[in-house]
């Protein structure tokens, strides 16, 4: 008898079904950790439903409107140190965190951006988002926010350059997916 393997997609549906069943049983028997997990999942899912559709529309517009020549000039092999500034400025204006940063990074890659610029963008997207930085400055003070950014960004840029050198030396190529 031959055993068939379950595809990863089907397996993910099974896991999600088990999670929903666990939450339902938790509500039925008043299991507080399960109820709290259900509430947290609901809040997270609601936020994602509100954030992702407009974010994906903006990502689609970026992919269509940002010309390859422009990306290559500002983020590609010919880009100098200003490319890192462009990466950080783009990251600062990215709303939606990594849910938006990774698709934009993928678009940058396919339009000819260097690895170091892409990595600087992705990392800076979680460091210097304008709304987050404003809230942080209001709570912890502008000096804390300025020191955090001024210490973090040079490390991000240096790390991105070092990783790019490693990837280039090993002739790494990103996996391609049909677009």
Secondary structure by P-SEA (a helix, b strand, c coil): cbbbbbcaaaaaaaaaaaaaaaaaaaaaacaaaaaaaaaaaaaaaaaaaaccaaaaaaaaaaaacccaaaaaacccccccaaaaaaaaaaaaacccccaaaaaaaaaaaaacccaaaaaaaaaaaacccaaaaaaaaaaccaaaaaaaaaacaaaaaaaaaaaaaaaaaaccccccccc
